[in-house]
Every structure is written in structure tokens, then in C-alpha cells.
Amino acid sequence: MASENDINELKRQVAESSHVLDHQGLVDFHGHISARVPGTNILYIKPVLKAHNQIKAEDIVGVDIDEYLAAGDAQWVPDDQKGRVIDAPVPPRETALHAAIMRERPDVNSVVHTHQLVATGIGAGNVPIKALYNQAVPFAPETPIFEKPDLITTTELGQQVAQTLGNRGAALLRGHGVVVVGGSMDESVSNTIYLERAAMIQVIAAIVGNPTPLTEEYVARFGPDWSKRASHAYEYFKSLVPSLKS
């Protein structure tokens, strides 16, 4: 069982990651990151509609995955306020996206959902992002595309996205955004940043020549090495954020 100190540290990390994603220009007040308490069905997530660069540890909300998927947001949002903008420390309406993926994927301990510009644009073009360079290996051979632009506010939609994602590291939500997963927050946040770079590289490659994905053999060889670097990548991106400098 996680101690109170463990929970407080997890909440601090979720808040910190929100600042990192904001500094990279990948989120504003929309989008959210979650982290699972290791070995449990409890996740902690950024609250609805609060700007990422204003998030503090005490803002982060805890959610029981199974209870949420069974009841939806009924325990958080009164029936007469369904579909309305609510300015309160409650989970985002798309918490079902995080919960469904974590229930389907025990290996996933963190989920990021953003509306980042280039990757979302590629998804709107109904084109998968391919592994064209080393840091895109987590997305090999290509990102699946979820075809519905709906907000993922129901258990059914969350399960559909989880099925589309399968065992991949990211999926594009056509006309909506992206979802990126990881075994840790370091991994999910770093890979969210690299997904945007992979999208940019793919656009450039398509303009100047013939985009050529990395081979399956190379991905198998390089992938494990790259996953070990996620914490180093995250520490670098964190070091760039003025609000996180001591």
C-alpha cells in the first residue's frame, strides 16, 4: 500500500509534468496527464480546465479506476450540470480515457492526452505517424488512428480508444488530439514531446523526399536502449522550465 508520502510525491510529479508539457507548448488549459499508483487501480490526474502552468500538487485529483468506469463522472458532477463548464477541483471529463487504458494495459502507469498542433494536424489528415527517426521508435511501426472526434467522456469510448491503441505507445485521435502512454511519467511525457517532433520530421520528409521508416530489426534493437533514456530526456525538459527552477 502506498504511503501518504508516496501519494504526495506522485501528485507533485503529475503537477511538475503539467508544467513541462506547458513549457513545450503542447497544452494550455485543455489536455491532461495522469499517473497510476504502482500496482493499484488508483490514478491521479490534473483537474478539469485548470491551466497547466498553474497546477500545484494539491490540485491533483485521485480516482479509483474501476469505480470511475462503472459510474462515470456521476460522483463528481451533478446531473443538472452535465455537459457544462465546471470550474472546480474535479477530474476532467475525459478521465474515462485514462482509466480505460490503464485497466486494459497493466504495463501503463501514465497517460497523456493533448491537442498538440502538428501531431493533431497529421491525425486530421488521417495519416499515421511513422517511426522515421530514433526518438520515434516508441511509435513503431506507426500510430493507430481512432476515427471518432468525440471527447472521450464515456466508458464505452474509453474502451474503444484503448482497443485502438492496443500495445502501441501512442495513438492519434482524428479531429481531436493524441494519447501517449508510458510505464512511467518520465516516459509518457518525454514521448509526448518526441511525438510532436516525429510529426514535424514526417512533414519535412514528405516535402523534401520519400519518408522511409526505420526497419523492424532496427526498432527491435534500438527500442530497449531508448526506453532507458526516458528519465534523462525528462530531466532535460524539466530543466528548461523557469517555474521548476529552485
N, C-alpha and C positions, 0 to 999 in steps of 0.2 A: 504493500500500500504506500502510495506517495505521501510524503510528509508535507506539512504546511509550508516549510521552506522550499521543498521541491516544486509545489504548486506556484508559489510566489515567483520562483526563478523562471518557470515556464511562462507565466504571464509577462514577466519582464522581457523575455526573449521574443514573445509574439509582438509586444509593443515596439521593441527595438527593430524587428524585421519590418514593421509597418513604415518606420522612418526610412529604412534602407530603400524599400520599394518606391516611396515617395520621392526620395532624392534622385532616383534613376528616371523619374518622370513616367512611371508605369501605372500609377494610381493617383487618385485625387481624394474624394470622399467616398467614391464608389470602389468596389473591389474589397477583398478581404483575404486574410491569411489565418490559418488555424493550425493548432498543434495538438496531437494526442498525448495524454498522459501515458507513457510507455506501458504496454501490457494491459491496458484497460480499454473500456468503451467510453471514456470521458475525453472530450476535446475542449480546448479553449480557443476563443475566436474574437476577432475585433468586432466591436459593437456596430450596429447599423448607423450608416450615414455620418459617422464622425470622421473628420479629415485625418488622413494617415499621419500627417506631420504634427498632429496634436495629441496623438494617442499616448496614454500612460498605462503603466502596469495595472493600476486599479480600475481601468476602464474595461479590461478584458473579461469576457463572459464565459462561464463554464456551462457545458451542455452534455447531457447523457445521450449518447448516440442512439441507442435503442429506443429510449423514451421519445426522443425528438422524431424519429422516423415513424413511430406509432401514432403520435398525436399531432405532428406538425408544429406550427408555432402557436397552437391554441393556448399553451400555458404562459405565453409571453405577450400575445396580442389579443385584446378583447374582440369579440365577433363584430362589434359595431365599428371597429377601426381597421378591419381587414382591407388591404389594398391602399391604405392611406399612408402618408409620410409620417413616421413616428420619431420624434426626437427624444429618445430615451435609451438607457444602457441595456438594450435587449439585443439578442443575436440578429444578424442580418437575415433578411427574408430568404436568402439563398443558402442558409445553413444546411438544408437538405442535400445540397451538392457535396459539401464536405463530409457530412455524416454517411451518406450512401457510399461514397468512395472508400472511406475508412472501414466501413463494415464489410465491403467487398474485398478490400485489399489489406490484409493484416500487416503487410510489409510497409504500408504507407503510414507515416507518423506526422505528416504535414501536407496541407493542401493550400495552394494559392490560386485565387481567381482574380483576373484583371481584365481591363478593356484596353490593353496596351495597343498603340497605334498600328505599327507595321504588321505584327502578327495577326491582329484582328482584321486588318485590310486584306491580308492574304487569305484568311478564312472566308471573308466576304466574297472573294473571288473563287471560292470553292476549290482552292489549291492547297494540298498538304505541304507542310514544311518538312523538307528532307534534310538528312544529315550530310551537309556539304563540307563541313569543316570540323576540326577536332572537338570543339566545345558543343557541337550539336549531336554528339554521339548519344546522349540520353534520349534523343527523339528518334533514333533509327528504328526501322528504315524510313518512316515518315509519321507525321502526326495524323491520327484519325480525325475525322470531322463529324461533329454532331450537327445534324441538319436543321434542328429547330432553333429559332432565335429567341425562344421564350426565356424569361427569367426562371431559374431552376428553384421554384418555390414549393414544389411538392415532392413527396417521397417517390412517386412514380417517375417524375422527370429526373430526379437524382439518380435513381436506379438505371434509367436509360443512359445517362451520361457515363455512369460507372461501367456499364456494359460496352459502350463505345470506346472508352479509354482502354479497357482490357488491362494488359500488363505493361502498357506503354508509360513513358514518363510525362507525356503531355497530350492534350487534345485541343483542337480548335472548336469553338462554339460558333458556327456560322452566323454572321449578323449580330454577334453578341460580344465575344471575347475569347479568353483562353482559360484553361485549367492546367496547372502544373503540380506534380506530386513529388514527394521525396521521402526517403527513410528518416530524414531529419529536416529541421527548418533551414539549416545551412544549405542543404541540398536543394530543397524546393525553391528557396529564394534565389540562390545563385543560378539555378536552371531557368527560372523565370526571366532573369536578366539575359541569359545566353539565348533563350528562345527568341527574344526580340532581336538580338544580334544575328541569329541564324536567319530570321526573316529578312533583315536588311541585306545580308550577304546573298540570299537567294534572289532577291530583286535585282541586285547589281549583276550577279552571274547571268541572269536571264537577259539582261540588257546587252552585256558585252560578249556573250558567247553561249556555250551549251552547259548548263548546270550538271555536274557529274557527282552523284552521291558517293560517299565513302563505301568501300566494299564491305560485305558481310564479314569477311575474315578480319579486316582491319578493325571494324567495330568491336568484334569479339575480343580482340587483343588489346585494344586501347581502352575500352569501356571501363573495366575494373580499375585501371590506373586513374582514369579521370574522376571516378566516384570518390576516390580517396582524397582528391584535391578540393572537394566542395567546401570544407571548412576553411581552407586557405583563401579560396575565392571570396567566401562570405566575409572573412575578416578584412580583406582588402576593400570590398564595397562598403563595409561598415566604417572603415577609417576615413572615407570621403565625406561622411555626413556631419556637418557642423554641430547639429543638436546632440550628437552622440559623443562628441569630444569631451574628455574630462578636463 
